[in-house]
């Protein structure tokens, strides 16, 4: 069982930035593919970004060019740098790792004036 704890959410104005962090309770962090998902009010959970053990990344079209996912295997953490935030980025953001399919509890991000 791997536990994931997200942090870094909050309230930010449109155009602002936030950095999310996800800490994992595993010594084998380096072998995992790490992802961020988000769930906006009234919508299903949706893919945001992923990074594999070789640091190859993929992004949802809606965030490509604004968000950056990166990892620090020495700290067992994955990050999501979110820039030029828009109101439609408001959601609960979840960390997800594979293999195993573990989810964090989420962190709320709100983009509003």
C-alpha positions in Angstrom: 0.0 0.0 0.0 1.4 3.4 -1.1 0.1 6.5 0.5 0.0 9.8 -1.4 -0.3 13.2 0.2 -1.0 16.3 -2.0 -0.3 19.8 -0.9 0.0 23.3 -2.4 -3.6 24.0 -3.4 -5.3 27.3 -2.7 -7.0 30.4 -4.1 -5.3 32.3 -6.9 -6.4 35.0 -9.3 -6.6 34.3 -13.1 -3.2 34.5 -14.7 -1.5 33.4 -11.4 0.5 30.3 -10.6 0.4 27.5 -8.1 2.7 24.5 -7.5 1.2 21.3 -6.3 3.3 18.6 -4.6 2.6 15.0 -4.0 4.6 13.0 -1.5 4.6 9.2 -1.7 5.4 6.7 1.0 7.5 4.3 -1.0 11.2 3.6 -1.4 10.6 2.4 -5.0 9.3 5.8 -6.1 11.7 5.8 -9.1 9.9 2.9 -10.8 6.5 4.5 -10.8 4.6 6.4 -13.4 3.1 9.5 -11.8 0.1 11.4 -12.8 -2.1 14.3 -11.9 -5.9 14.2 -12.4 -8.5 16.8 -11.6 -12.2 16.9 -10.9 -14.2 20.1 -11.4 -17.6 20.6 -9.8 -20.2 18.5 -11.5 -17.7 16.8 -13.8 -15.9 13.6 -14.0 -12.3 13.2 -12.9 -10.0 14.0 -15.9 -6.4 13.4 -16.8 -4.0 16.4 -16.5 -0.4 15.2 -16.8 1.8 12.3 -16.4 5.6 11.5 -16.1 7.1 8.1 -16.5 10.3 6.8 -14.8 12.4 8.1 -17.7 10.9 11.6 -17.2 8.9 11.5 -20.4 5.8 13.7 -20.0 2.4 14.0 -21.5 -0.3 16.6 -21.0 -3.9 17.2 -21.6 -4.5 19.6 -24.4 -6.3 22.0 -22.0 -3.1 22.5 -19.9 -0.3 21.9 -22.5 2.1 24.8 -22.5 0.8 26.1 -19.1 1.4 23.3 -16.7 4.7 21.4 -16.1 5.0 18.0 -14.3 8.3 17.0 -12.8 9.6 14.6 -10.2 12.3 14.4 -7.6 13.0 10.7 -7.0 15.4 11.5 -4.1 12.4 13.0 -2.2 9.7 10.6 -3.5 7.7 13.6 -4.7 6.0 14.7 -7.9 5.1 18.3 -8.7 2.7 20.1 -10.9 3.7 23.7 -11.7 0.6 25.5 -12.9 1.0 28.8 -14.7 -1.4 31.3 -16.4 -4.2 29.8 -14.4 -7.8 30.2 -15.7 -11.1 29.9 -13.9 -11.7 26.6 -15.7 -8.7 25.1 -13.9 -10.7 25.2 -10.7 -10.9 21.7 -9.4 -9.7 19.2 -6.9 -6.4 17.9 -8.0 -5.4 14.3 -7.4 -2.1 12.5 -7.5 -2.1 9.0 -9.0 0.7 6.4 -9.3 1.1 3.2 -11.3 1.7 0.3 -10.9 -0.8 -0.3 -8.1 -3.3 2.4 -9.0 -3.0 4.5 -5.8 -4.8 7.8 -5.4 -4.2 10.7 -3.1 -7.0 12.5 -1.3 -6.8 15.6 -3.4 -6.1 19.3 -3.0 -8.5 22.0 -3.9 -7.4 24.7 -6.3 -9.7 27.7 -7.0 -9.0 30.3 -9.7 -11.1 33.4 -9.1 -10.9 37.1 -8.7 
